Amino acid sequence: MTEAEIRRLLEQVAVGRVSAAQALQRLRYLPFENLGFARLDNHRTLRRDIPEVVFGGGKSVQQIVKIGQRMTAAGINLMVTRLDSAKAGAVKRSLRRFDYRPEARVGLLLHQKPEPRGHGTVMVASAGTSDIPVAEEAAVSAEFFGNRVERLYDVGVAGLHRLTSQLKMLEGASVIIVVAGMEGALPSVVAGLVSKPVIGVPTSVGYGVAFGGVAPLIGMLNSCAGGLTVVNIDNGFGAALAATLINRVGTGARASDKAERVKESQRPERGHTPLAAAASADVVSPGRERAGRNPERSRKKTSPRGNNNQSMKNRDGFGRGDWKEE
């Protein structure tokens, strides 16, 4: 159950549409539901304003299906990471709405499409093509968390001109996630070129002494580019969550609070005529004057220089991006 749904339930109790016993029954599984093999945190969205994410590695198909069914019943968006295609196919046979992204190895079960939020765009850059699976985990996770995401792949230091040709694009992002294996140099380069927060993700891509991602991890941790943040090896999800929290800092209330304020602003106060109704009441057919209006007085209000009214600015500062299915 999301915060918005809890708010609506409490409003229904307040006006007598739902009894206290009925409300208690709906809230019974907060803050978690015990399935025996897992305790589902139905309270996470309410606490952190972040949808539920489950690590799919090591879980059986039956366990993932059961988790998906309970999350769907609770009206909570779910993302399952580290899923191979065979396991994802078996899950989809039981959960028809399960959306598997093979390159990211991520499965999504959406109750509602994520609404774009935050200051701006989260950029996900990869050093090489071999780093794309981890980069895609970061990109899909960031979209799932409600960010606008741009991708910039295969811009590693072996051909630095590929990166420098995209500096304007990098500067336009609010947060940059940089994914790199081998020696892991790219995050340091990016962090030294731009004024935006940079999150480095070391990958397990590389030969012998890369030590399965330890070499790029150590390289990033020893970066001389101050302020570089580093997450665990191959942890695209963790980088996306960190980028989301950074992108939201200072933006104000949560998504559910914003939606509630919009709803409240659209409700007319008692004794007042709604703005749309008032506007329509002023519409007069050509050649006719509204009853009771003084034509002479109306003409006096007109400036000889023309209409002095300023055009209203668009009150929605952000475009309404849609969740894109691939």
N, C-alpha and C positions, 0 to 999 in steps of 0.2 A: 504493500500500500504506500503510495507516494504522499508527500506533504500536502499537495493540492487535494487529494482524495480524502485525507484525514480532515482537512479544513471543511470540505463540503459535508462530510459526515457530522461534524460537530455543529455546523449550521442547521442541518436537518434535525438534530436532537433539540437545538434551541427553539425551533419553531414547532416542534411536536410532530414532525413527519416520521421520525424514527424514534423508537423507544430506547431507553437506556440499556435494556437487556439486549436489544438487537445490535446496538452500537458496540456493546461489550463483546458480543459474539464475533463481530467483524474485526475487532482489535485484539482478539485473543492471541494471535500469533505474533504480536509485537512484543519484544524487539527481535525474537528469532524463532524459527520453527525447527524442531528436532526431527530429522528424518532417520535417526539411528546412525547412518554412515556419514551424515553431515548435519551441521547446524546452520541453517540458512539465515543470513543477517538481513532480515527485512527492514531493519532500522537504519541501514547504512546511507540510503538516499536521504533520509530525514536528517541524519547527523551531519553528513559531509556534502550533500548535494551532488553526489557522484553515483552513477548507476552501478549495479552489481557486476563484478567480474570474477570468473571462475577459472582456475588453472586446469586445463583439460588433461594434461599429461598425468598418467597414473590412474585416471578415473575410468571406470568401465562405461560402456554405452548405456547400460541400464541406469547407472548413477547419474549420468549427464541428462538423460531423458527425464528422470524423476525431478531433478533440480529445475530443469526447464519448465516442466508442467506446473510446479509449485510457484515459480517466479511469474509465470503467465497468469496463474490464478490470482496472485497478489498485485498484478498490474505493474510489474517492475521490469524495466529493460535489462537484458542479460547479454553479456559477452563471454564467450568461452575461448581461451587462448590455447595455443600449442596443440592443435588438433590435426592429425593426419587425415588424408582424404578418405581412407577406408572407414575410419571411425565416424567421421562427419557424415558420410553417406548413410551409415546405419542409424545415426541420430535423426537424420532428416526423414527417414521412413516413419518415425514415430512423431516427429515434430515438423509438420509440413511447412511451417513458416520459418524454419531455421535457415538462415542465409549464410552459406559458407564461402569464405574468401580464401581460396587455396594458396595464393602467393603469400598472404599474411599468416596463414594457418590459424585463422580466427573464424569463429561462428557467432552469428548475431541472432538474437530473438527479441524483436522490437515490439513493445506494447504501444509506443508512440514515437514518432520521428524526433530525433534530437533537435532542439532549437539552437541555431547559431548564437553564441554568446562571446563575451570577452572583448578586449580592446581591439583586436585585429586578427591577423592571420598567423597560424603556426606553420612554419616552414620545416619540411623534412628533407634533408639532403643526405645522399649516400656517396661514399668515396668511390665505390666500384659497383658493377652490376651484381657481383656475388653478395653484396651487402643488402640488396633490395628486400629479401624476405624479412629481415629485421626492421628495415626502414618501413616496409608496408605494415608490419605489426604496429609500429609507432603511428603511422598515418591513419590507419583504420581506427585505432584506439582513440586518437585525438578527435576524429570525426564523431565517434560514438559518445565522447564526452561533451560534444556541442561546440567544437571549434571549426572555424574555416581553415582548411588545410591546403597548402600548395606543396608540390613535390619537385625536387631537383636532384636527379640521379646521375651517377657516374661523372663526378666532378672532382676526383681525387688529385693528390699532389703530383702524380706521375705526369699529369698534363695540366698544370696550374692555370693556363690560359682559359680552360673550360670553366673554371670557377670565377676568375676575375671578369669574365664577360657577363656575369650574372650578378654583379655587385648591387646594382639598383634593385633587383628583385629581392636580394637578401636584406637590404636596408629597409625594404617595405614591410617586412615581417615584424610581428611583435615579439615572437620567441622563435629560436632556431634550434632544431634537433639535428645533430650531425652524427651519422652512423659510419663507422670505419673499422676495418680489420687491419691485417698486416702490422705495420708499425704504429697505426692510429694517429697519424699526424694531422689529418684534416680538421678536427675540431679546434686545435690550437691555431691553425691558420685562419679559420673563420672568426674565432674569438678575437684575433688580433686585427681584424679588418673592419668589424662592424661594432656599433654601439648597443646592440641588442643582447638580451640574455641568451647564452648558448649552452645547450645540454649535449654532452658527448656520450655516445653509446658505442662501447667497444664490441666488436663481433668476434666470433670464433673462426673467422676466415683467415687462412694464412698457412704457411709452411712450418715445418719443424719447430723452430725456436719461437714461433708465435705462441706456443703453449696453449692452444685452444682459446685464445683471447686474452691471456694474461699479459702478453707483451703490449698490445694496444691499451689495455687497462692501466698498466703502470705508466706508459707514455703519457696518457691523458692526465693522470693524477699528478705527474711531474711537469705539466705544462707551464711554460713561462708566460702564457697569456692569462693574466689575472681574471678571476671571476668565472672561469669555466667550471660548470657543474658536470659531474660524471656519475652515471648509474652503472649497474652491474652488467656483466657480459651478456650480450644478446637480449637485453631487457628493453625492448621497444615500448612495451606497455608502461613500464615504470617511467620512462622518459616522457611519454605522452601525458601521464597523470601530472608529473611535475610541471610540464609546460602549461597544462590546463590551469593549475592553481596560480601560476605566475600571470597568465593571460587574464585571469579574473580579478586580480588584486585591485582594489579601489573602484570596482564597477558597481558596488552597491549591493542591493538585495538579491536574493536567489531567484531562480526562474519562476518558481511557484508564487512568490510574493509579487513579482512583476506582473504576472498574469492576473493576480487578484486585484492589483491596483487599477489595471486597465479595465477590468470588469466593473469595479466600483465607480470609476470615472464616467462610465457609460450609463450608470443608473441616474435618472433625473431625481432631484430633491423634491420632496412633497411641496405642492403649491407652485412649482416652477414648471414652465413649459419646456420640453426638450428642445435642444438647439435646432435639430433637424426640422421639428414641427414649426418652430418659430420662423425658421428660414423659409419654409414652404408657404407660411401664412403671408409672407411679404411678396410673394410672386404675383404680379398683376398682368393680365392680358394686355397686349398692345392696344393703345387708344382708350384705355379705361383707367380711372383713378380708384385707388382703394377707398372703400367707404370710410367717411369720417376724416380723411386726410386733406389737409389744406394744400392745394396745388401750388399756391404762391409761395408758401413756406418751403415746400419741397424744392422749388426752383432756386430759392435763396441759398440753400445748402450747397448747391453745385458751384464748384470753383471755376472761374473763367479759364483757368489753366488746364482744366481737365480733371480727371479723377485723381485725388490725392491719396487714396487708400493704398497702403503698402501690401504687396502680395504676401500671403502667409507662407512661411518656410515649412518645408517638410519636417514634421515633428519626429519622424522615425529616422534616427541617424544611421542605422545600419540596414543594408538590403536583407531581404528574407531569403537566405540560401536554402535550397532543398537538399534533403539527404539523397545522394545519388546511388542508386543500385547499379552494381556492375554486372 
